[in-house]
Amino acid sequence: MGIDPGLAATGIGIVQGRGFDIEGCSYGSVSTSADLPQAARLARIYSRITQVLKDESPELIVVEDVFSLDKYPKSGIILGKVCGVILLACHQARVPLFEIPVREAKQVLTGNGNADKKQLEAAVRRMLKLADPIRPFHASDALGLALIGLWRNEMPGGQVRIPPKKRSPRKAP
């Protein structure tokens, strides 16, 4: 299971499979209204994550690590609070968890640590063989994190291996 933290929308993505053989996926997000007090928004995120953990019983969770931009330090603090309730819910569910920096996730999934949301969504959709765009973007980010968790869980020593690029079949000469 992958979780992309956000106060307005926290993405959740779940993949089933082994290694690069994906058997299925599901995704969504927890949205909160800016009209609510921050504590109520955090409580909603905590409650929904707790329920998903109970319903889905994931083997591993990957959470996007907190980051802060110098230009918007308050956003980093708020994101830290969201991550705090997510980490608490995961700990209470006794599910192994690791955090991964966003640039590392983008590098693994797209080959470019600076990929934008559209590039990341397209890469995740291609890996999952989904025809329709994954929306919201927080959900596609979470699915990407879940894929990394699946690969890391399957690799000896927890190393992430970038999947091979799909090549079109060629006719023999």
N, C-alpha and C positions, 0 to 999 in steps of 0.2 A: 504494500500500500504506500502511495506517495501522498504527501500533504504539502501544498503551497500556501503558506500562511498569509493572511491579509485581513484587515479589520472589516472592510466593506465586503470582501468575498474571499473565503478560504477554499482553495481547490482541493478536491479529493479524487484520487485515481487508484483503481485496483486492477491488477493484472494477475491472471492465472496462467501457469505454464512452468516449463523448465528450460533454463538457458534461453536460447533464441526461439524456442518453439512456444508461441503464445496460443493458449487455448481459449482465452476470452478476456474481456475487460469491461469495466464499468466506471463511470465517472459522474461527477457533479460538483456542486459547491454549496457552501454555507454562506448565505448572504445576510448582512445585518443592515439595518436602517440607520442613517446618520442622525435621525430624529431621536434615537434612543440614547440614554446615558452610556458612556464607555463601559462601565461595569456590566450593564445588561447585555451589551454586544458581546463582551468576552464570555459571559455566562452562556449565551446562545451557542457560541462556537464550541465551548467546552462540552456542553450538553449534546450537541449533534455529533461531535467527534467521538464522545463516549458511546453513544448509541451505535454509530457505525462500527466501532471496534467490537462491541458486543455482538452485533448482527453478523459481521463478516469474519471475525477471528483471524486476522492476518498473521502471517508468520514473521513478518518483518515490516518495519515502517521506515521510510526515508522522508526526512523533513528538510525543506530548503532552509539553509542556515540564515540567521539574521544578518542583515547588512544595513549600513546607514550611509547616506550621502552627506557630505559636508554642508551642502546647500540646504538640506532638509533634516536637521538633527532630530526634530520632534517626530518625524515619521519613523525613524529608526527606533526610538523609544517605544512608540505605539506598537511597532512590529515585534519588538522584544516582549511586550506584554502578551500579544497574541501567541507567540511561540511558547511563552511560559505556560499558558493554559493547555496548549497542545501537548507539550512535553509532559505535563502533569497527567493528562488523560492517558497518554501512552504508558507512562510509568505505572499508573494504577491498574492498567489492563495487563501489565507484565508482558508487554510485547517488546522484543528487541528493536532498538531504534538507532539510527545514525543520522547525522546532519551532514549536508553537503553544500558547499558554496555554490551560488547560482552560476558563476562563471565556469566552474568545474562541470556542473550538470550540462550546461550549454555545449561545452567542449566535447563531452562524451557523446551527446545526442546529435550534434550537428557538425562537429569538427571545427567549430568556431565559438570561442568563449565569449564573443561579443554579439552573437546571433540575436536578432530581434524576436518578438513574440510570434510573428507570422512564420518566420523560418523555423522556429522551434516547434510550433504546432504542425507544420507541414512534415517535418522529420518524424515526429511522434506518430502522426496519422499514417505515414508511409510504413513505419515499422510495425504498426498494428493492423495494417491492411484495411483501414477504414476509408470508405468512400466519402462520407460527409465530413465537413469541417467540425472540429471539436470545439465547442463553445460552452462556457466562457473560456478565455485563454488560461485562467487560473486552473481549470480542470485539465487542459492539455499539459500544462506545466507539471501538475500532480501526476498525470499518467507517465510523463517522462521520468519523474523521480521514481515511480513504481518500477519502471523498466530497469533503471539503474540498480534498484534494490534486488530485482530478480536476477540480474546478471551477476551482481556482486555476491549474492547468496550462493550462486552456482560455481563461482570461481574459487580455486584453492587460494587460501590466504586473503580472501576478500578483495582481490584486485579487480578492477573494472576493465573489461575488454570492450573495445568499440566493435560493434557488429560489422561484418563484411558488407560492402555495398552490393546491392542487387545488380546483377548484370543481365542484359538481355541475352537469351539463347542465340548462339550463332550456328549457322550451318557449317558443317565440315567442308573443307575445300574438295 
